[in-house]
Structure formats: structure tokens, C-alpha cells
Amino acid sequence: MITLKPFYSSLVNSIFLCFFGIFGYVKSETPSITSLIPVFFGISLLIMSPGIKNENKLIAHIAVIFTFLILLGLIVPLMSSIRRSDIGAVIRIIIMIVSTILALFSFIKSFMNARKMKNENNI
């Protein structure tokens, strides 16, 4: 199975969060500042990108927490857009959720691989 490095998956996720968050805000008939929450998380993840690329453990763990929080935060807007039958919003939010899940998976797999390598080196 091919998996992206955490840096790339987080970068793609942050770009998706920013793009689709801004797009949703602009496209909305009644824009709300809360619809920009994914954008703020996306920008935060972009700022952390150099640390993630350099495999800084602290920054990577903070990025995982942010990624998990945005995943949780996208559930309510998804349910709301489903209730409103806003297919465009549903698709945008599902794309953000999928990219966020893939980024989380990439981070977790990377952490597991690092732990495995550490254990193998200690033997």
C-alpha cells in the first residue's frame, strides 16, 4: 500500500482545508465566520509544515492534534449541510474529511514506523 509522508499529506490537507473553507464561505448565501474555521486550521498546519518536514516530534504531534480536532469539527457542518440538502456543501465537507482522515492515517503510520524502528535498534 502506498502512503504519503506526513509532510505531504498534511500539506495537501491544509491546502484542501483552506481552499474549500474559503470557497464555502464565499459561496454561502449567509456566510458565517465559523465557516472559516477549517481555513484557520489549514493555515496553522501550513505554518507547521517546515517542522513536519524536518520530522520535529513536537510539531508533528501538535499537527496530529490539530488534524484530529478539525476532523471532529467537520462533523457538525456535515450534518447541518445534509439537513439543508446542500449537496455542494456536503461534497466540500466530505472532501475535507477524507483529506483529514488520510493525513491522520499518514501521521499514525509514520509514528508506528518510527516506534518499530526504535524498538528494532534497541534489540
Secondary structure, 3 states (H helix, E strand, C coil): CCCCCHHHHHHHHHHHHHHHHHHHHHHCCCCCHHHHHHHHHHHHHHHHHHHHHCCCHHHHHHHHHHHHHHHHHCHHHHHHHHHCCCHHHHHHHHHHHHHHHHHHHHHHHHHHHHHHHHHHHCC
